[in-house]
Amino acid sequence: MDLLAFSFHIDQTLQEFILLHGYHWALIAISMVIFLESSCILTPLLPGDSLLFSAGMLSGMGLIPIAPLVICVWSSTVIGYSINYMLAARLGNYWLNRPTHWAKRANQRLQTARDFYQQHGLVGITLARFVPIVRTFLPFLVGLMNIPKKSFWKLNIYGAFLWVGTLLVGSYFCGHIPWVQSHFSLIISLIILLSVLPYFLISFKYFFIRN
C-alpha cells in the first residue's frame, strides 16, 4: 500500500524532495530508481513511467534542468539493461540446463518468448519497454534467448531513446501548459492505470475467454 500510495503521489513527493535537497540529489535519486528498475529482476515494482513523467513535468516547471535529467535517465536505463542482459546471458544456460521442474517450465516460457520475437522482431520487444514489470524482465529474457549482442544494443539504445523521449521530453513540454499543471495528480493516476491495463486484459483473456 505504501508503494502504491507513493506511485500515485510521486509528483508531490518528488517536488518536496527537490525543494528540500536540491535538484542535484533529485537527479541521483531518479537515476538510482531507474537503474534498479532496469537492472534487477527483484525490483520490478519500482515506479518508471510515472517517475519519468513527473520528473519531466517538474523540469518543464523549472525545478530540474532538462539536459542533465535526460542524460542521467537515459544512461541509467541503458547501463541497467546491459547488466541485466549480461547476467542472464552468462548464467542463463546454467539455470536452464538443470534437471528441475522450474527449469522445464522456464524453457517452455522461453520458447513462447522466442516465438514472439520471431513474429514481431525487435520492434515488438522495444514496445514492450513501455509495459511496467515486463520492462524489468525484458533484458533478462533477451539474454536467456541468446539474442546477439548487436541486436540487443539496438534494442537497448533505441528503446531507451524512445522511452525517455516519449515520457520525459514529452512531459517536459506539457509542464508549460497551465491545465496540465493544475491536473498533475490526475494525469499521474491515469498513467498508472493505463500501465496496469495490459495485466487486466491478459487476466480477463486467461480466466474468462480461455475457459
MDAnalysis code that builds the backbone (N, CA, C; Angstrom):
import MDAnalysis as mda
import numpy as np

u = mda.Universe.empty(633, n_residues=211, atom_resindex=np.repeat(np.arange(211), 3), trajectory=True)
u.add_TopologyAttr("name", ["N", "CA", "C"] * 211)
u.add_TopologyAttr("resid", np.arange(1, 212))
u.add_TopologyAttr("resname", ["MET", "ASP", "LEU", "LEU", "ALA", "PHE", "SER", "PHE", "HIS", "ILE", "ASP", "GLN", "THR", "LEU", "GLN", "GLU", "PHE", "ILE", "LEU", "LEU", "HIS", "GLY", "TYR", "HIS", "TRP", "ALA", "LEU", "ILE", "ALA", "ILE", "SER", "MET", "VAL", "ILE", "PHE", "LEU", "GLU", "SER", "SER", "CYS", "ILE", "LEU", "THR", "PRO", "LEU", "LEU", "PRO", "GLY", "ASP", "SER", "LEU", "LEU", "PHE", "SER", "ALA", "GLY", "MET", "LEU", "SER", "GLY", "MET", "GLY", "LEU", "ILE", "PRO", "ILE", "ALA", "PRO", "LEU", "VAL", "ILE", "CYS", "VAL", "TRP", "SER", "SER", "THR", "VAL", "ILE", "GLY", "TYR", "SER", "ILE", "ASN", "TYR", "MET", "LEU", "ALA", "ALA", "ARG", "LEU", "GLY", "ASN", "TYR", "TRP", "LEU", "ASN", "ARG", "PRO", "THR", "HIS", "TRP", "ALA", "LYS", "ARG", "ALA", "ASN", "GLN", "ARG", "LEU", "GLN", "THR", "ALA", "ARG", "ASP", "PHE", "TYR", "GLN", "GLN", "HIS", "GLY", "LEU", "VAL", "GLY", "ILE", "THR", "LEU", "ALA", "ARG", "PHE", "VAL", "PRO", "ILE", "VAL", "ARG", "THR", "PHE", "LEU", "PRO", "PHE", "LEU", "VAL", "GLY", "LEU", "MET", "ASN", "ILE", "PRO", "LYS", "LYS", "SER", "PHE", "TRP", "LYS", "LEU", "ASN", "ILE", "TYR", "GLY", "ALA", "PHE", "LEU", "TRP", "VAL", "GLY", "THR", "LEU", "LEU", "VAL", "GLY", "SER", "TYR", "PHE", "CYS", "GLY", "HIS", "ILE", "PRO", "TRP", "VAL", "GLN", "SER", "HIS", "PHE", "SER", "LEU", "ILE", "ILE", "SER", "LEU", "ILE", "ILE", "LEU", "LEU", "SER", "VAL", "LEU", "PRO", "TYR", "PHE", "LEU", "ILE", "SER", "PHE", "LYS", "TYR", "PHE", "PHE", "ILE", "ARG", "ASN"])
u.atoms.positions = np.array([
    [0.819, -1.201, 0.000],
    [0.000, 0.000, 0.000],
    [0.860, 1.260, 0.000],
    [1.989, 1.230, 0.748],
    [2.861, 2.388, 0.786],
    [3.445, 2.671, -0.590],
    [3.853, 1.601, -1.308],
    [4.404, 1.773, -2.634],
    [3.344, 2.283, -3.594],
    [2.106, 1.779, -3.460],
    [1.024, 2.233, -4.321],
    [0.710, 3.699, -4.059],
    [0.647, 4.062, -2.789],
    [0.378, 5.456, -2.438],
    [1.497, 6.366, -2.939],
    [2.737, 5.880, -2.827],
    [3.870, 6.660, -3.314],
    [3.773, 6.870, -4.824],
    [3.368, 5.820, -5.550],
    [3.272, 5.917, -7.006],
    [2.221, 6.929, -7.436],
    [1.087, 6.950, -6.732],
    [0.017, 7.869, -7.101],
    [0.320, 9.313, -6.695],
    [1.231, 9.496, -5.768],
    [1.583, 10.841, -5.307],
    [3.058, 11.125, -5.539],
    [3.613, 10.504, -6.544],
    [5.042, 10.637, -6.793],
    [5.410, 12.060, -7.193],
    [4.489, 12.775, -7.829],
    [4.762, 14.157, -8.221],
    [4.976, 15.039, -7.002],
    [4.122, 14.884, -6.000],
    [4.258, 15.675, -4.781],
    [5.524, 15.305, -4.022],
    [5.796, 14.003, -3.920],
    [6.991, 13.543, -3.204],
    [8.264, 14.051, -3.870],
    [8.305, 13.971, -5.198],
    [9.490, 14.405, -5.928],
    [9.674, 15.916, -5.825],
    [8.589, 16.651, -5.888],
    [8.676, 18.108, -5.775],
    [9.184, 18.519, -4.385],
    [8.667, 17.873, -3.356],
    [9.121, 18.168, -1.995],
    [10.593, 17.809, -1.822],
    [11.013, 16.704, -2.434],
    [12.411, 16.279, -2.346],
    [13.326, 17.311, -2.998],
    [12.923, 17.821, -4.148],
    [13.733, 18.819, -4.859],
    [13.844, 20.105, -4.050],
    [12.730, 20.560, -3.512],
    [12.737, 21.794, -2.738],
    [13.552, 21.652, -1.453],
    [13.599, 20.439, -0.906],
    [14.297, 20.213, 0.360],
    [15.787, 19.955, 0.154],
    [16.143, 19.173, -0.869],
    [17.538, 18.751, -1.044],
    [18.209, 19.344, -2.282],
    [17.448, 19.947, -3.174],
    [18.027, 20.474, -4.404],
    [17.928, 19.482, -5.549],
    [18.047, 19.983, -6.778],
    [17.827, 19.113, -7.937],
    [18.993, 18.152, -8.183],
    [20.197, 18.471, -7.670],
    [21.319, 17.562, -7.870],
    [21.068, 16.210, -7.193],
    [20.605, 16.243, -5.949],
    [20.283, 14.996, -5.257],
    [19.070, 14.323, -5.882],
    [18.160, 15.123, -6.423],
    [16.999, 14.552, -7.103],
    [17.435, 13.774, -8.349],
    [18.406, 14.308, -9.078],
    [18.934, 13.607, -10.248],
    [19.536, 12.265, -9.850],
    [20.266, 12.245, -8.742],
    [20.871, 10.996, -8.264],
    [19.791, 9.995, -7.865],
    [18.772, 10.473, -7.140],
    [17.692, 9.587, -6.688],
    [16.916, 9.019, -7.866],
    [16.570, 9.865, -8.831],
    [15.836, 9.409, -10.017],
    [16.659, 8.394, -10.799],
    [17.937, 8.690, -10.973],
    [18.826, 7.784, -11.712],
    [18.926, 6.425, -11.028],
    [19.003, 6.418, -9.693],
    [19.114, 5.161, -8.965],
    [17.849, 4.319, -9.105],
    [16.689, 4.958, -9.037],
    [15.429, 4.227, -9.182],
    [15.327, 3.621, -10.582],
    [15.626, 4.405, -11.602],
    [15.559, 3.908, -12.981],
    [16.586, 2.805, -13.207],
    [17.771, 2.961, -12.625],
    [18.810, 1.932, -12.768],
    [18.360, 0.617, -12.131],
    [17.824, 0.675, -10.927],
    [17.385, -0.542, -10.243],
    [16.222, -1.195, -10.975],
    [15.294, -0.387, -11.482],
    [14.152, -0.956, -12.201],
    [14.604, -1.626, -13.491],
    [15.676, -1.130, -14.085],
    [16.157, -1.662, -15.363],
    [17.117, -2.833, -15.195],
    [17.816, -2.905, -14.061],
    [18.903, -3.871, -13.919],
    [18.568, -5.080, -13.057],
    [17.589, -4.964, -12.164],
    [17.365, -6.018, -11.170],
    [15.948, -6.581, -11.296],
    [15.845, -7.877, -11.546],
    [14.533, -8.502, -11.691],
    [13.814, -8.628, -10.351],
    [14.496, -8.283, -9.267],
    [13.864, -8.320, -7.946],
    [13.154, -7.016, -7.606],
    [13.300, -5.995, -8.456],
    [12.671, -4.694, -8.178],
    [11.801, -4.229, -9.346],
    [10.875, -5.068, -9.814],
    [10.052, -4.661, -10.959],
    [8.929, -3.691, -10.603],
    [8.644, -3.518, -9.308],
    [7.532, -2.671, -8.895],
    [7.933, -1.228, -8.644],
    [9.203, -0.909, -8.841],
    [9.614, 0.479, -8.693],
    [8.965, 1.327, -9.779],
    [8.630, 2.575, -9.479],
    [7.965, 3.427, -10.482],
    [8.906, 3.766, -11.628],
    [8.409, 3.668, -12.836],
    [9.205, 4.009, -14.004],
    [8.523, 5.075, -14.836],
    [7.388, 4.716, -15.456],
    [6.663, 5.653, -16.300],
    [6.224, 6.892, -15.523],
    [5.615, 6.673, -14.359],
    [5.112, 7.805, -13.572],
    [6.255, 8.678, -13.073],
    [7.405, 8.058, -12.753],
    [8.562, 8.828, -12.292],
    [9.103, 9.703, -13.411],
    [9.222, 9.145, -14.609],
    [9.715, 9.924, -15.739],
    [8.771, 11.061, -16.087],
    [7.475, 10.770, -16.089],
    [6.511, 11.815, -16.428],
    [6.547, 12.931, -15.384],
    [6.623, 12.565, -14.111],
    [6.667, 13.566, -13.049],
    [7.932, 14.410, -13.138],
    [9.074, 13.735, -13.371],
    [10.334, 14.464, -13.482],
    [10.318, 15.413, -14.672],
    [9.761, 14.958, -15.779],
    [9.676, 15.824, -16.957],
    [8.779, 17.019, -16.722],
    [7.671, 16.810, -16.056],
    [6.754, 17.901, -15.734],
    [7.435, 18.929, -14.826],
    [8.105, 18.461, -13.802],
    [8.792, 19.366, -12.877],
    [9.935, 20.095, -13.575],
    [10.549, 19.429, -14.542],
    [11.577, 20.091, -15.337],
    [10.961, 21.212, -16.179],
    [9.790, 20.943, -16.744],
    [9.106, 21.969, -17.510],
    [8.679, 23.153, -16.662],
    [8.502, 22.917, -15.374],
    [8.129, 23.984, -14.443],
    [9.359, 24.704, -13.894],
    [10.550, 24.267, -14.322],
    [11.777, 24.963, -13.943],
    [12.462, 24.447, -12.703],
    [12.065, 23.262, -12.191],
    [12.662, 22.747, -10.962],
    [13.889, 21.873, -11.214],
    [13.985, 21.287, -12.422],
    [15.144, 20.453, -12.782],
    [15.567, 20.807, -14.207],
    [16.856, 21.044, -14.463],
    [17.307, 21.275, -15.841],
    [17.055, 20.041, -16.699],
    [16.534, 20.227, -17.880],
    [16.115, 19.100, -18.711],
    [17.317, 18.333, -19.277],
    [18.394, 19.019, -19.655],
    [19.532, 18.336, -20.297],
    [20.180, 17.298, -19.379],
    [20.618, 17.665, -18.164],
    [21.208, 16.627, -17.295],
    [20.208, 15.564, -16.887],
    [18.925, 15.917, -16.817],
    [17.899, 14.933, -16.473],
    [17.797, 13.864, -17.547],
    [17.764, 14.269, -18.803],
    [17.688, 13.318, -19.917],
    [18.937, 12.442, -19.958],
    [20.104, 13.049, -19.787],
    [21.362, 12.296, -19.838],
    [21.418, 11.261, -18.711],
    [21.047, 11.674, -17.497],
    [21.106, 10.761, -16.343],
    [20.124, 9.601, -16.489],
    [18.896, 9.908, -16.899],
    [17.874, 8.864, -17.025],
    [18.226, 7.907, -18.157],
    [18.622, 8.445, -19.306],
    [18.968, 7.595, -20.449],
    [20.150, 6.692, -20.106],
    [21.175, 7.256, -19.480],
    [22.352, 6.470, -19.114],
    [21.998, 5.387, -18.098],
    [21.148, 5.720, -17.148],
    [20.783, 4.763, -16.097],
    [20.050, 3.559, -16.661],
    [19.112, 3.802, -17.578],
    [18.347, 2.673, -18.120],
    [19.188, 1.856, -19.094],
    [20.088, 2.481, -19.839],
    [20.958, 1.741, -20.765],
    [21.941, 0.868, -19.990],
    [22.574, 1.429, -18.966],
    [23.525, 0.655, -18.145],
    [22.791, -0.461, -17.397],
    [21.612, -0.137, -16.853],
    [20.838, -1.145, -16.139],
    [20.436, -2.302, -17.026],
    [19.982, -2.003, -18.237],
    [19.618, -3.057, -19.186],
    [20.830, -3.911, -19.551],
    [21.987, -3.280, -19.690],
    [23.191, -4.012, -20.061],
    [23.568, -5.027, -18.985],
    [23.518, -4.610, -17.722],
    [23.833, -5.514, -16.618],
    [22.824, -6.661, -16.562],
    [21.563, -6.342, -16.732],
    [20.504, -7.346, -16.707],
    [20.707, -8.383, -17.811],
    [21.017, -7.906, -18.997],
    [21.238, -8.786, -20.156],
    [22.456, -9.677, -19.959],
    [23.573, -9.085, -19.506],
    [24.806, -9.854, -19.346],
    [24.666, -10.914, -18.250],
    [23.931, -10.588, -17.196],
    [23.717, -11.558, -16.125],
    [22.967, -12.779, -16.657],
    [21.909, -12.538, -17.430],
    [21.125, -13.644, -17.983],
    [21.924, -14.424, -19.023],
    [22.675, -13.711, -19.856],
    [23.436, -14.372, -20.921],
    [24.519, -15.292, -20.355],
    [25.106, -14.910, -19.209],
    [26.204, -15.693, -18.642],
    [25.721, -16.811, -17.728],
    [24.650, -16.566, -17.007],
    [24.180, -17.546, -16.036],
    [22.939, -18.308, -16.494],
    [22.316, -17.837, -17.568],
    [21.065, -18.433, -18.007],
    [21.180, -19.889, -18.378],
    [22.200, -20.238, -19.150],
    [22.362, -21.628, -19.578],
    [22.547, -22.569, -18.391],
    [23.257, -22.096, -17.373],
    [23.463, -22.918, -16.177],
    [22.139, -23.208, -15.485],
    [21.292, -22.184, -15.374],
    [19.994, -22.365, -14.716],
    [19.061, -23.239, -15.542],
    [19.014, -22.983, -16.845],
    [18.032, -23.643, -17.703],
    [18.389, -25.105, -17.989],
    [19.642, -25.460, -17.901],
    [20.060, -26.834, -18.194],
    [19.987, -27.759, -16.985],
    [19.602, -27.225, -15.843],
    [19.498, -28.071, -14.656],
    [18.226, -28.927, -14.735],
    [18.286, -30.182, -14.308],
    [17.133, -31.090, -14.413],
    [16.105, -30.851, -13.301],
    [15.482, -29.685, -13.326],
    [14.490, -29.350, -12.308],
    [13.175, -28.991, -12.970],
    [12.113, -29.066, -12.192],
    [10.794, -28.702, -12.709],
    [10.764, -27.232, -13.104],
    [11.436, -26.389, -12.294],
    [11.472, -24.961, -12.603],
    [12.136, -24.714, -13.950],
    [13.233, -25.426, -14.226],
    [13.952, -25.231, -15.478],
    [13.093, -25.649, -16.674],
    [12.340, -26.726, -16.531],
    [11.462, -27.163, -17.625],
    [10.383, -26.135, -17.903],
    [9.771, -25.602, -16.833],
    [8.747, -24.577, -17.012],
    [9.341, -23.315, -17.635],
    [10.537, -22.962, -17.199],
    [11.197, -21.770, -17.732],
    [11.510, -21.929, -19.215],
    [11.939, -23.114, -19.624],
    [12.224, -23.355, -21.036],
    [10.959, -23.273, -21.886],
    [9.835, -23.715, -21.333],
    [8.569, -23.596, -22.050],
    [8.189, -22.129, -22.253],
    [8.325, -21.341, -21.183],
    [8.014, -19.914, -21.288],
    [8.997, -19.231, -22.237],
    [10.235, -19.681, -22.228],
    [11.252, -19.090, -23.087],
    [10.959, -19.362, -24.555],
    [10.431, -20.513, -24.850],
    [10.070, -20.830, -26.222],
    [8.936, -19.927, -26.700],
    [8.006, -19.631, -25.821],
    [6.932, -18.692, -26.159],
    [7.509, -17.316, -26.482],
    [8.497, -16.898, -25.706],
    [9.151, -15.613, -25.955],
    [9.890, -15.623, -27.292],
    [10.523, -16.754, -27.611],
    [11.220, -16.855, -28.899],
    [10.236, -16.764, -30.062],
    [9.079, -17.395, -29.912],
    [8.046, -17.316, -30.954],
    [7.579, -15.875, -31.138],
    [7.410, -15.166, -30.019],
    [7.009, -13.755, -30.088],
    [8.078, -12.941, -30.812],
    [9.331, -13.227, -30.525],
    [10.429, -12.494, -31.162],
    [10.470, -12.764, -32.659],
    [10.231, -14.013, -33.065],
    [10.243, -14.347, -34.484],
    [9.097, -13.676, -35.234],
    [7.967, -13.490, -34.555],
    [6.805, -12.877, -35.192],
    [6.910, -11.358, -35.252],
    [7.409, -10.746, -34.169],
    [7.370, -9.286, -34.060],
    [8.742, -8.626, -34.116],
    [9.805, -9.408, -33.970],
    [11.143, -8.855, -34.057],
    [11.449, -7.870, -32.949],
    [12.475, -7.048, -33.187],
    [12.918, -6.091, -32.185],
    [11.895, -4.992, -31.939],
    [11.045, -4.733, -32.932],
    [10.035, -3.681, -32.761],
    [9.076, -4.051, -31.636],
    [8.603, -5.287, -31.660],
    [7.682, -5.727, -30.616],
    [8.318, -5.732, -29.250],
    [9.581, -6.163, -29.167],
    [10.282, -6.188, -27.890],
    [10.558, -4.778, -27.395],
    [10.868, -3.865, -28.324],
    [11.106, -2.477, -27.929],
    [9.848, -1.845, -27.353],
    [8.702, -2.096, -27.966],
    [7.447, -1.537, -27.468],
    [7.075, -2.108, -26.104],
    [7.560, -3.334, -25.812],
    [7.292, -3.925, -24.506],
    [7.969, -3.143, -23.385],
    [8.894, -2.267, -23.740],
    [9.572, -1.435, -22.745],
    [8.598, -0.484, -22.059],
    [7.482, -0.215, -22.685],
    [6.504, 0.707, -22.110],
    [5.552, 0.010, -21.144],
    [5.715, -1.285, -20.954],
    [4.840, -2.038, -20.050],
    [5.575, -2.293, -18.741],
    [5.085, -1.751, -17.614],
    [5.758, -1.971, -16.324],
    [5.885, -3.458, -16.004],
    [6.852, -3.804, -15.205],
    [7.208, -5.164, -14.801],
    [7.808, -5.915, -15.989],
    [7.088, -5.949, -17.120],
    [7.649, -6.562, -18.325],
    [8.950, -5.857, -18.705],
    [8.961, -4.538, -18.518],
    [10.151, -3.748, -18.842],
    [11.380, -4.220, -18.048],
    [11.179, -4.586, -16.799],
    [12.289, -5.021, -15.951],
    [12.811, -6.392, -16.367],
    [11.897, -7.302, -16.722],
    [12.295, -8.653, -17.096],
    [12.751, -8.749, -18.553],
    [12.488, -7.720, -19.343],
    [12.770, -7.768, -20.775],
    [14.234, -8.042, -21.098],
    [15.210, -7.284, -20.576],
    [16.610, -7.578, -20.930],
    [17.085, -8.924, -20.402],
    [16.568, -9.350, -19.266],
    [16.917, -10.665, -18.729],
    [16.411, -11.759, -19.661],
    [15.198, -11.586, -20.159],
    [14.620, -12.551, -21.087],
    [15.389, -12.578, -22.399],
    [15.768, -11.407, -22.884],
    [16.543, -11.324, -24.119],
    [17.883, -12.033, -23.960],
    [18.493, -11.901, -22.773],
    [19.747, -12.598, -22.514],
    [19.573, -14.102, -22.506],
    [18.480, -14.583, -21.923],
    [18.204, -16.018, -21.913],
    [17.930, -16.551, -23.314],
    [17.381, -15.711, -24.169],
    [17.059, -16.122, -25.533],
    [18.288, -16.161, -26.436],
    [19.431, -15.726, -25.893],
    [20.684, -15.698, -26.656],
    [20.585, -14.838, -27.909],
    [19.836, -13.754, -27.810],
    [19.790, -12.799, -28.917],
    [21.167, -12.153, -29.051],
    [21.706, -12.028, -30.259],
    [23.056, -11.472, -30.441],
    [23.215, -10.095, -29.795],
    [24.458, -9.807, -29.378],
    [24.726, -8.535, -28.705],
    [24.392, -7.332, -29.582],
    [24.634, -7.450, -30.883],
    [24.344, -6.339, -31.787],
    [22.852, -6.023, -31.781],
    [22.028, -7.053, -31.813],
    [20.583, -6.843, -31.775],
    [20.151, -6.286, -30.425],
    [20.786, -6.783, -29.348],
    [20.446, -6.270, -28.025],
    [20.762, -4.788, -27.905],
    [21.913, -4.367, -28.411],
    [22.290, -2.964, -28.275],
    [21.364, -2.070, -29.072],
    [20.845, -2.557, -30.190],
    [19.836, -1.787, -30.916],
    [18.576, -1.647, -30.064],
    [18.162, -2.759, -29.485],
    [17.007, -2.748, -28.593],
    [17.240, -1.816, -27.416],
    [18.418, -1.882, -26.848],
    [18.730, -1.107, -25.652],
    [18.792, 0.400, -25.928],
    [19.592, 0.784, -26.891],
    [19.827, 2.209, -27.155],
    [18.596, 2.871, -27.760],
    [18.038, 2.267, -28.825],
    [16.875, 2.875, -29.467],
    [15.655, 2.844, -28.548],
    [15.505, 1.737, -27.811],
    [14.385, 1.650, -26.888],
    [14.472, 2.694, -25.800],
    [15.689, 2.954, -25.303],
    [15.882, 3.979, -24.272],
    [15.550, 5.360, -24.820],
    [15.989, 5.651, -26.047],
    [15.658, 6.930, -26.665],
    [14.143, 7.093, -26.803],
    [13.467, 6.033, -27.218],
    [12.025, 6.098, -27.419],
    [11.287, 6.289, -26.096],
    [11.687, 5.519, -25.083],
    [11.036, 5.581, -23.770],
    [11.264, 6.931, -23.095],
    [12.521, 7.352, -23.047],
    [12.859, 8.622, -22.405],
    [12.285, 9.794, -23.201],
    [12.390, 9.715, -24.525],
    [11.881, 10.809, -25.347],
    [10.381, 10.979, -25.237],
    [9.662, 9.866, -25.203],
    [8.201, 9.944, -25.142],
    [7.720, 10.462, -23.790],
    [8.209, 9.866, -22.710],
    [7.696, 10.201, -21.380],
    [8.368, 11.425, -20.766],
    [9.679, 11.466, -20.829],
    [10.403, 12.541, -20.151],
    [10.353, 13.847, -20.940],
    [10.786, 13.801, -22.187],
    [10.801, 15.015, -23.004],
    [9.376, 15.462, -23.317],
    [8.487, 14.486, -23.578],
    [7.096, 14.850, -23.853],
    [6.443, 15.553, -22.684],
    [6.662, 15.040, -21.484],
    [6.073, 15.664, -20.298],
    [6.735, 17.004, -19.986],
    [7.987, 17.185, -20.403],
    [8.672, 18.470, -20.208],
    [7.917, 19.600, -20.907],
    [7.504, 19.340, -22.140],
    [6.755, 20.363, -22.873],
    [5.340, 20.530, -22.308],
    [4.794, 19.446, -21.757],
    [3.471, 19.556, -21.128],
    [3.522, 20.370, -19.843],
    [4.712, 20.448, -19.236],
    [4.851, 21.180, -17.988],
    [4.619, 22.666, -18.116],
    [4.628, 23.179, -19.343],
    [4.369, 24.600, -19.567],
    [2.885, 24.902, -19.720],
    [2.065, 23.874, -19.783],
    [0.626, 24.067, -20.010],
    [-0.085, 24.229, -18.662],
    [-0.779, 25.336, -18.450],
    [-1.439, 25.571, -17.151],
    [-2.435, 24.483, -16.770],
    [-3.224, 23.989, -17.733],
    [-4.227, 22.961, -17.407],
    [-3.546, 21.691, -16.909],
    [-2.432, 21.334, -17.528],
    [-1.710, 20.143, -17.105],
    [-1.149, 20.334, -15.702],
    [-0.633, 21.508, -15.413],
    [-0.091, 21.790, -14.088],
    [-1.160, 21.674, -13.010],
    [-2.363, 22.116, -13.308],
    [-3.435, 22.097, -12.303],
    [-4.059, 20.712, -12.147],
    [-3.812, 19.796, -13.097],
    [-4.361, 18.440, -13.022],
    [-3.236, 17.404, -12.999],
    [-2.121, 17.785, -12.393],
    [-0.923, 16.955, -12.372],
    [-1.192, 15.575, -11.772],
    [-1.780, 15.540, -10.577],
    [-2.010, 14.263, -9.886],
    [-2.974, 13.370, -10.653],
    [-3.973, 13.972, -11.276],
    [-4.926, 13.197, -12.066],
    [-4.241, 12.530, -13.248],
    [-3.356, 13.242, -13.916],
    [-2.647, 12.685, -15.065],
    [-1.742, 11.537, -14.629],
    [-1.067, 11.696, -13.492],
    [-0.203, 10.626, -12.973],
    [-1.028, 9.372, -12.687],
    [-2.215, 9.567, -12.089],
    [-3.093, 8.431, -11.788],
    [-3.522, 7.722, -13.067],
    [-3.829, 8.482, -14.115],
    [-4.231, 7.888, -15.392],
    [-3.076, 7.101, -16.017],
    [-1.865, 7.618, -15.898],
    [-0.700, 6.918, -16.440],
    [-0.518, 5.579, -15.736],
    [-0.670, 5.574, -14.413],
    [-0.522, 4.329, -13.657],
    [-1.607, 3.329, -14.043],
    [-2.839, 3.812, -14.168],
    [-3.943, 2.928, -14.533],
    [-3.750, 2.356, -15.941],
    [-3.291, 3.178, -16.868],
    [-3.035, 2.697, -18.224],
    [-1.884, 1.700, -18.241],
    [-0.930, 1.875, -17.330],
    [0.209, 0.967, -17.271],
    [-0.199, -0.436, -16.841],
    [-1.167, -0.520, -15.920],
    [-1.583, -1.837, -15.423],
    [-2.721, -2.425, -16.254],
    [-3.247, -1.665, -17.206],
    [-4.352, -2.149, -18.034],
    [-4.015, -3.443, -18.777],
    [-2.795, -3.580, -19.359],
    [-2.486, -4.843, -20.055],
    [-2.625, -6.068, -19.166],
    [-2.313, -5.957, -17.876],
    [-2.414, -7.102, -16.980],
    [-3.872, -7.513, -16.773],
    [-4.769, -6.519, -16.696],
    [-6.186, -6.826, -16.561],
    [-6.717, -7.493, -17.828],
    [-6.253, -7.029, -18.986],
    [-6.700, -7.616, -20.249],
    [-6.205, -9.055, -20.384],
    [-4.946, -9.278, -19.988],
    [-4.401, -10.629, -20.056],
    [-5.138, -11.557, -19.097],
    [-5.412, -11.060, -17.882],
    [-6.124, -11.869, -16.888],
    [-7.536, -12.187, -17.364],
    [-8.200, -11.215, -17.976],
    [-9.549, -11.438, -18.484],
    [-9.549, -12.488, -19.585],
    [-8.554, -12.387, -20.480],
    [-8.471, -13.353, -21.564],
    [-8.181, -14.748, -21.045],
    [-7.336, -14.836, -20.005],
    [-6.920, -16.138, -19.491],
    [-8.035, -16.811, -18.700],
    [-8.700, -16.058, -17.826],
    [-9.657, -16.653, -16.892],
    [-11.079, -16.776, -17.460],
    [-11.426, -15.895, -18.422],
    [-12.800, -15.897, -18.903],
    [-12.921, -16.394, -20.351],
    [-12.165, -15.773, -21.238],
    [-12.279, -16.170, -22.645],
    [-11.738, -17.563, -22.878],
    [-10.592, -17.861, -22.218],
    [-9.958, -19.170, -22.428],
    [-10.842, -20.293, -21.897],
    [-11.549, -20.035, -20.798],
    [-12.398, -21.055, -20.211],
    [-13.750, -21.137, -20.925],
])
